[in-house]
Amino acid sequence: MTDQATVDRIAERLRAKGHWVSDDDRVYEAGAAELLGCSTETLRKWRAADTAPVFIRAGRLTYRISAVLEFLASRENRAA
């Protein structure tokens, strides 16, 4: 689980770069892609393949910052 202080720091960094961040720490697709270090097109492909971070589709598609961070953590690998 990601701590709120980390989420808050990332939210501020995204806002400073001009991304929308909701009061409950959701971001649009572009903000999620920024955090993941990928393009929005790659994120769309991952959604189509059902391998993307958990997202919310209520009007405009959004991602919780904590869900994106958990997605990244779940993909950490140890060197063999």
GROMACS elastic network, one bead per residue, 0.5 to 0.9 nm:
[ bonds ]
;  ai    aj funct       b0    kb
    1    66     6  0.77580   500
    1    69     6  0.89049   500
    1    70     6  0.70151   500
    2     5     6  0.85633   500
    2     6     6  0.69483   500
    2     7     6  0.71813   500
    2    66     6  0.59366   500
    2    67     6  0.86009   500
    2    69     6  0.71729   500
    2    70     6  0.70868   500
    3     6     6  0.55854   500
    3     7     6  0.66082   500
    3     8     6  0.88712   500
    3    66     6  0.82983   500
    4     8     6  0.59961   500
    4     9     6  0.85765   500
    4    66     6  0.84550   500
    5     8     6  0.50509   500
    5     9     6  0.62414   500
    5    10     6  0.86918   500
    6     9     6  0.51802   500
    6    10     6  0.62762   500
    6    11     6  0.85412   500
    6    66     6  0.88667   500
    7    10     6  0.51792   500
    7    11     6  0.60011   500
    7    12     6  0.86303   500
    7    25     6  0.74719   500
    7    65     6  0.64169   500
    7    66     6  0.64330   500
    7    69     6  0.86550   500
    8    12     6  0.62128   500
    8    13     6  0.86437   500
    8    25     6  0.78736   500
    9    12     6  0.52418   500
    9    13     6  0.62928   500
    9    14     6  0.87466   500
   10    14     6  0.61675   500
   10    15     6  0.85760   500
   10    35     6  0.85893   500
   10    65     6  0.78806   500
   11    14     6  0.51478   500
   11    15     6  0.61464   500
   11    16     6  0.85908   500
   11    19     6  0.88426   500
   11    20     6  0.89554   500
   11    21     6  0.64473   500
   11    22     6  0.89703   500
   11    25     6  0.67543   500
   11    26     6  0.87075   500
   11    27     6  0.85812   500
   11    65     6  0.75865   500
   12    15     6  0.50350   500
   12    16     6  0.61020   500
   12    17     6  0.86788   500
   12    21     6  0.84750   500
   13    16     6  0.51193   500
   13    17     6  0.64747   500
   13    18     6  0.89307   500
   13    19     6  0.88580   500
   14    17     6  0.51032   500
   14    18     6  0.64990   500
   14    19     6  0.53177   500
   14    20     6  0.75584   500
   14    21     6  0.74384   500
   14    27     6  0.87648   500
   14    31     6  0.68283   500
   14    34     6  0.83342   500
   14    35     6  0.85339   500
   15    20     6  0.62110   500
   15    21     6  0.65369   500
   16    19     6  0.73434   500
   19    27     6  0.74337   500
   19    28     6  0.78161   500
   19    30     6  0.75930   500
   19    31     6  0.59225   500
   20    26     6  0.82400   500
   20    27     6  0.59896   500
   20    28     6  0.67997   500
   20    31     6  0.74921   500
   21    24     6  0.79863   500
   21    25     6  0.57134   500
   21    26     6  0.55258   500
   21    28     6  0.76668   500
   21    31     6  0.82377   500
   21    65     6  0.89946   500
   22    25     6  0.50507   500
   22    26     6  0.51158   500
   22    27     6  0.66203   500
   23    26     6  0.74856   500
   24    64     6  0.78986   500
   25    63     6  0.84333   500
   25    64     6  0.58277   500
   25    65     6  0.59814   500
   25    66     6  0.80063   500
   26    31     6  0.89440   500
   26    32     6  0.89392   500
   26    56     6  0.89204   500
   26    62     6  0.59684   500
   26    63     6  0.52456   500
   26    65     6  0.58919   500
   26    66     6  0.86529   500
   27    30     6  0.76891   500
   27    31     6  0.54405   500
   27    32     6  0.63066   500
   27    61     6  0.86509   500
   27    62     6  0.53627   500
   27    63     6  0.53520   500
   27    64     6  0.63396   500
   27    65     6  0.68181   500
   28    31     6  0.54327   500
   28    32     6  0.64760   500
   28    33     6  0.87750   500
   28    60     6  0.77190   500
   28    61     6  0.63925   500
   28    63     6  0.63826   500
   28    64     6  0.89876   500
   29    32     6  0.51198   500
   29    33     6  0.61006   500
   29    34     6  0.85713   500
   29    40     6  0.64098   500
   29    43     6  0.77422   500
   29    44     6  0.87153   500
   29    61     6  0.69010   500
   29    62     6  0.61733   500
   29    63     6  0.70468   500
   30    33     6  0.50614   500
   30    34     6  0.61504   500
   30    35     6  0.87522   500
   30    39     6  0.78185   500
   30    40     6  0.59699   500
   31    34     6  0.50237   500
   31    35     6  0.63995   500
   31    36     6  0.87106   500
   31    63     6  0.84751   500
   31    65     6  0.88240   500
   32    35     6  0.51444   500
   32    36     6  0.62186   500
   32    37     6  0.85614   500
   32    38     6  0.87364   500
   32    40     6  0.82470   500
   32    43     6  0.83384   500
   32    62     6  0.82320   500
   32    63     6  0.65172   500
   32    64     6  0.83551   500
   32    65     6  0.73217   500
   32    68     6  0.67429   500
   33    37     6  0.58913   500
   33    38     6  0.51729   500
   33    39     6  0.56373   500
   33    40     6  0.55801   500
   33    41     6  0.88782   500
   33    42     6  0.82325   500
   33    43     6  0.65421   500
   34    37     6  0.51544   500
   34    38     6  0.65042   500
   34    39     6  0.75512   500
   34    40     6  0.85146   500
   35    38     6  0.79490   500
   35    65     6  0.83981   500
   35    68     6  0.74339   500
   35    69     6  0.80637   500
   36    39     6  0.84790   500
   36    43     6  0.87793   500
   36    68     6  0.73939   500
   36    69     6  0.83838   500
   36    72     6  0.73258   500
   38    41     6  0.81655   500
   38    42     6  0.62855   500
   38    43     6  0.71010   500
   39    42     6  0.52015   500
   39    43     6  0.64622   500
   39    44     6  0.87497   500
   40    44     6  0.61835   500
   40    45     6  0.86623   500
   41    44     6  0.50381   500
   41    45     6  0.62842   500
   41    46     6  0.86745   500
   42    45     6  0.50334   500
   42    46     6  0.62096   500
   42    47     6  0.86668   500
   43    46     6  0.50423   500
   43    47     6  0.62590   500
   43    48     6  0.86954   500
   43    52     6  0.65750   500
   43    53     6  0.87586   500
   44    47     6  0.50424   500
   44    48     6  0.62282   500
   44    49     6  0.86313   500
   44    52     6  0.80452   500
   45    48     6  0.50436   500
   45    49     6  0.61899   500
   45    50     6  0.84890   500
   45    51     6  0.85414   500
   45    52     6  0.82144   500
   46    49     6  0.50183   500
   46    50     6  0.59700   500
   46    53     6  0.83930   500
   47    51     6  0.59101   500
   47    53     6  0.78980   500
   47    54     6  0.89607   500
   47    55     6  0.89000   500
   48    51     6  0.77206   500
   48    52     6  0.82012   500
   49    52     6  0.76586   500
   50    53     6  0.86707   500
   51    54     6  0.88531   500
   52    55     6  0.80377   500
   52    68     6  0.88657   500
   52    71     6  0.79108   500
   53    63     6  0.76824   500
   53    67     6  0.63176   500
   53    68     6  0.56990   500
   53    69     6  0.87994   500
   53    70     6  0.81402   500
   53    71     6  0.54846   500
   53    72     6  0.84813   500
   54    63     6  0.68528   500
   54    64     6  0.79901   500
   54    67     6  0.61471   500
   54    68     6  0.75102   500
   54    71     6  0.80261   500
   55    61     6  0.69627   500
   55    62     6  0.58152   500
   55    64     6  0.70986   500
   55    67     6  0.79083   500
   55    68     6  0.88413   500
   56    59     6  0.88392   500
   56    60     6  0.82593   500
   56    61     6  0.56959   500
   56    62     6  0.51964   500
   56    63     6  0.60235   500
   56    64     6  0.80125   500
   57    60     6  0.60708   500
   57    62     6  0.64788   500
   57    63     6  0.88240   500
   58    61     6  0.65233   500
   58    62     6  0.80626   500
   59    62     6  0.89055   500
   63    66     6  0.84246   500
   63    67     6  0.68922   500
   63    68     6  0.69755   500
   64    67     6  0.51843   500
   64    68     6  0.65144   500
   64    69     6  0.88034   500
   65    68     6  0.51847   500
   65    69     6  0.62972   500
   65    70     6  0.86611   500
   66    69     6  0.50875   500
   66    70     6  0.61030   500
   66    71     6  0.85357   500
   67    70     6  0.50354   500
   67    71     6  0.60675   500
   67    72     6  0.86505   500
   68    71     6  0.50063   500
   68    72     6  0.63268   500
   68    73     6  0.87199   500
   69    72     6  0.50939   500
   69    73     6  0.62242   500
   69    74     6  0.86472   500
   70    74     6  0.61037   500
   70    75     6  0.87836   500
   71    74     6  0.51855   500
   71    75     6  0.66766   500
   72    75     6  0.53590   500
   72    76     6  0.68700   500
   73    76     6  0.54438   500
   74    77     6  0.85763   500
   77    80     6  0.88055   500
